[in-house]
Amino acid sequence: MHDRKINETSAIPPLGPGFGGDRHRAALVVEPGHLSRTDPFFLMADDNITTAGPFGEAHPHAGLETVTFMLSGFMEDGTGRVEEGDVEWMTAGSGIIHNDGTVVSSGMRLFQLWLILPERERNMAPRVQILKRDDMPTRRENGVEARVYSGRSGAAISTTLNAVPVTLVDIRLDPGATFAQELPAAFNAFVVGIAGDVSAGEGASVISTGSTGWTYPVAEHGDSRLRFKAGQSGARILFYAGLPQNIEVVARGPFIAGSPQELEGYYRSYRHGQFPHADALTG
C-alpha cells in the first residue's frame, strides 16, 4: 500500500466581511478557480456568525453538491436543524432552492464545501440528506475517534449517498496518538486543522489549527493511506477525499455547468419557477 505525503500546505486566510452584514465574517478554505488542483472540490468557505437571528435569503443552486459541516452553534431552516457536529449534504442537481427562513445561533461556525458533479449526473434529481452527528458510524482506536460522514474509515462505513465518491471523516486524536486513513490511490484529498496539530504523511508535514494540507492522487488504481501523529496537545482534523472528475466546467453565481448554454438553462429554469424547495426533499 502506498504511503502518501502532504504535497502542499497553506493557512486559511483571515476572516473578512461576508454576505450577511456586519455580523457575518468569512474566509475561503478552498479558493475557486483552481479545479485542476482541487478536483472534485470547487470551493469551501469558513462562515462565522457573531449574533443570533435570521440569516441570508432563500437562493438557488444547480449542477453541484454542497456539504455543510456545522462546527459550532446551529442553523435552522425549512429542511430542519443542523447542530454542532451535524452535516447537511445537498445535491442540487438540476436545481433546488434552499435556506428558506434561515435562523442561526450566535457563535455559529460552519464549513460549506461545493463539489462538482459527474457529467452524467449533473442534472440528476435534487435531494437533501441531514447527517446527524450521533448517527454516524465511528471508528475508535487507542486515543483516536474517527466519525465517518461519507465513505469509510477502517470498518466504519457511512451510508451517505454520493454522486461523486467522497470520504469525509472528523478525526480527534489524543496527545501523541497515531492514526492511518486509507483512501483510493486515485483520490484527491485535503486535511483541515481544527484544533491542535498533527504531523501528516511521509515527511511529517505539520498541519495545525487554521491550516490545510493537500495530498494529490498517487496512482490510477489501488489503495493508499495517509498517516497522522498528534502533537503534545492532541488534535482535531477534518479529512476530505474525493475522486477527480477531470471535466471542464463553467460557473456563475450559485450554478456550475458544463457549458455556457447549460448555465443559461439553469437561470431560465429558476426564473420560470421550476426549482423545488429543499424543505420538500429532506431525507
C-alpha positions in Angstrom: 0.0 0.0 0.0 1.3 3.4 -1.0 2.1 5.8 2.0 1.1 9.3 1.0 2.8 12.6 1.7 1.3 16.1 2.0 2.1 17.9 -1.2 1.1 21.4 -0.2 0.2 23.3 3.0 -1.4 26.7 3.5 -3.0 28.8 6.1 -6.7 29.6 6.0 -6.9 33.4 5.2 -8.0 35.8 7.9 -11.8 36.3 8.2 -13.2 39.2 6.2 -16.7 40.6 5.5 -19.3 38.1 4.5 -22.5 38.5 2.6 -24.6 38.6 5.8 -23.7 42.1 7.0 -21.6 43.2 10.0 -22.3 40.0 12.0 -21.0 37.7 9.2 -17.3 37.0 8.7 -16.0 34.5 6.2 -12.8 33.1 4.6 -12.1 30.7 1.7 -10.6 27.4 2.8 -10.6 26.2 -0.8 -10.5 29.0 -3.4 -12.4 28.6 -6.7 -10.6 28.8 -9.9 -8.0 26.0 -9.3 -10.1 22.9 -10.2 -7.2 21.2 -11.9 -5.6 21.0 -8.5 -8.6 20.7 -6.2 -10.9 18.5 -8.3 -13.6 17.4 -7.4 -13.7 20.2 -4.7 -14.7 23.5 -6.3 -14.6 25.8 -3.2 -15.0 25.7 0.6 -16.0 28.7 2.8 -15.5 29.2 6.5 -18.6 31.1 7.7 -18.8 32.7 11.1 -21.7 34.5 12.8 -21.4 36.7 15.9 -25.1 37.3 16.7 -28.2 35.2 16.5 -31.2 35.8 14.3 -32.4 35.5 10.6 -29.6 34.9 8.2 -29.5 35.2 4.4 -32.3 34.6 2.0 -33.7 31.7 0.0 -31.4 31.1 -3.0 -30.9 28.5 -5.8 -28.2 26.1 -6.7 -27.7 23.7 -9.6 -25.1 21.5 -11.1 -23.3 20.8 -7.8 -23.4 19.4 -4.3 -23.0 21.4 -1.1 -21.6 19.8 2.1 -22.3 22.0 5.1 -20.4 20.9 8.3 -21.6 22.6 11.4 -18.5 23.3 13.6 -20.3 25.2 16.4 -23.8 26.6 17.1 -26.7 25.8 14.9 -28.6 26.7 11.7 -32.3 26.0 11.2 -34.5 26.4 8.1 -37.2 24.5 6.3 -35.1 21.4 6.0 -34.6 21.1 9.7 -32.0 22.0 12.4 -28.3 21.4 11.8 -26.4 21.5 15.1 -22.7 21.2 16.1 -21.3 18.1 14.5 -24.1 17.7 12.0 -23.8 17.8 8.2 -26.2 18.9 5.5 -25.4 17.1 2.3 -27.4 18.8 -0.5 -27.3 17.6 -4.1 -28.6 20.5 -6.2 -28.5 18.5 -9.5 -31.0 20.0 -11.9 -31.9 22.8 -9.5 -33.0 23.5 -5.9 -33.9 26.4 -3.6 -32.8 26.3 0.0 -32.3 28.4 3.1 -36.0 29.4 3.4 -36.4 31.3 6.6 -32.9 30.5 8.0 -32.2 31.3 11.6 -28.7 30.9 13.2 -27.3 31.0 16.7 -24.7 33.3 18.0 -21.2 31.9 17.6 -22.2 29.7 14.7 -19.3 28.5 12.5 -19.6 26.2 9.5 -17.6 24.9 6.6 -19.6 24.8 3.3 -17.9 22.8 0.5 -19.0 22.8 -3.1 -18.5 19.6 -5.1 -18.7 19.4 -8.9 -21.0 16.6 -10.2 -20.1 14.0 -12.8 -21.3 15.0 -16.3 -23.8 12.1 -16.4 -25.3 13.1 -13.1 -25.1 16.9 -13.2 -28.8 17.2 -13.8 -29.9 14.4 -11.5 -33.0 14.9 -9.3 -32.1 17.1 -6.3 -32.0 15.7 -2.8 -31.1 16.7 0.8 -29.6 14.4 3.4 -29.3 15.6 7.1 -26.4 13.7 8.7 -26.8 13.8 12.5 -23.5 13.5 14.4 -24.7 10.8 16.8 -26.0 8.6 14.0 -22.6 8.5 12.1 -20.5 5.3 12.3 -17.4 5.8 14.4 -14.0 4.1 14.3 -12.3 4.0 17.7 -8.7 3.1 18.3 -6.3 3.8 21.1 -6.5 7.6 21.6 -8.5 8.2 18.4 -12.1 8.8 17.4 -12.9 9.0 13.7 -16.5 9.8 12.8 -17.4 8.9 9.3 -19.9 11.1 7.4 -19.2 9.7 4.0 -17.1 6.9 2.6 -15.3 4.7 5.1 -12.5 4.6 7.7 -11.5 1.1 8.6 -14.6 -0.9 9.4 -16.7 2.2 9.9 -18.7 2.7 6.7 -21.2 5.5 6.0 -24.5 5.0 4.1 -24.5 8.6 2.8 -25.5 8.8 -0.9 -22.8 10.3 -3.1 -22.8 11.4 -6.8 -19.0 11.7 -6.7 -17.3 9.1 -4.5 -16.3 11.2 -1.4 -14.8 10.4 2.0 -15.5 12.8 4.9 -14.1 12.0 8.4 -13.9 14.0 11.6 -10.8 12.8 13.4 -9.9 13.5 17.0 -6.6 12.4 18.4 -5.3 12.4 22.0 -1.7 13.8 22.6 0.8 11.6 20.7 -1.9 9.3 19.2 -1.3 7.9 15.7 -3.8 7.0 13.0 -3.9 5.9 9.4 -6.7 6.8 7.0 -6.9 4.6 3.9 -8.2 6.0 0.6 -8.1 5.0 -3.1 -4.8 6.0 -4.7 -6.8 7.9 -7.4 -8.5 10.2 -4.8 -7.5 13.8 -4.3 -7.6 14.8 -0.6 -7.1 17.6 1.9 -7.0 18.0 5.6 -8.1 21.0 7.7 -6.7 21.6 11.1 -9.5 22.5 13.6 -7.6 22.2 16.9 -4.1 21.3 18.0 -1.6 20.0 15.4 -0.7 16.8 13.7 2.3 15.6 11.6 0.9 14.0 8.4 2.2 11.7 5.8 5.7 10.8 4.6 7.9 13.7 5.6 5.7 14.5 8.6 4.3 17.8 7.4 2.7 19.8 10.2 -1.0 20.7 9.9 -2.0 23.0 12.8 -5.2 24.9 13.7 -6.3 27.0 10.8 -4.2 25.4 8.2 -4.8 22.9 5.3 -2.7 20.2 3.7 -3.3 18.6 0.3 -2.3 15.2 -0.8 -2.6 14.6 -4.6 -3.5 11.3 -6.4 -0.7 8.9 -6.5 -2.0 6.2 -9.0 -5.0 5.3 -11.1 -5.7 2.1 -9.2 -5.1 0.5 -5.9 -5.1 1.8 -2.3 -3.1 4.3 -0.3 -3.0 5.7 3.2 -2.2 8.9 5.0 -0.7 8.6 8.4 -1.1 11.1 11.3 0.5 11.7 14.6 -0.9 14.2 17.1 1.2 16.8 18.8 1.5 17.4 22.6 -1.9 18.9 22.9 -3.8 16.4 20.7 -5.6 17.4 17.6 -8.9 17.6 15.7 -8.8 17.5 11.9 -11.4 17.1 9.1 -10.4 14.8 6.3 -11.9 15.3 2.8 -11.1 13.0 -0.1 -12.8 12.5 -3.5 -12.4 11.1 -7.0 -11.4 13.8 -9.5 -13.8 14.1 -12.4 -11.4 15.6 -14.9 -14.1 17.6 -16.7 -14.4 21.2 -17.8 -17.0 23.3 -16.0 -18.2 26.9 -16.1 -19.6 28.6 -13.0 -21.5 31.8 -12.3 -23.2 32.7 -9.1 -24.7 29.6 -7.5 -24.5 27.4 -10.5 -21.9 25.1 -12.0 -22.5 23.8 -15.5 -20.7 22.0 -18.4 -21.2 24.8 -20.9 -22.5 28.4 -21.1 -25.6 27.1 -22.7 -26.3 24.7 -19.8 -25.6 27.6 -17.4 -28.2 29.8 -19.1 -30.7 26.9 -19.0 -30.3 26.8 -15.2 -31.0 30.6 -14.9 -34.0 30.2 -17.3 -35.5 27.3 -15.2 -35.0 29.2 -12.0 -36.7 32.3 -13.4 -39.6 30.2 -14.5 -40.1 28.8 -11.0 -39.0 25.2 -11.9 -36.7 24.6 -9.0 -38.2 22.7 -6.0 -37.6 23.9 -2.4 -35.2 21.9 -0.3 -37.7 21.5 2.6 -39.7 19.2 0.4 -36.8 16.9 -0.3 -35.1 16.3 3.1 -34.3 12.7 3.7 
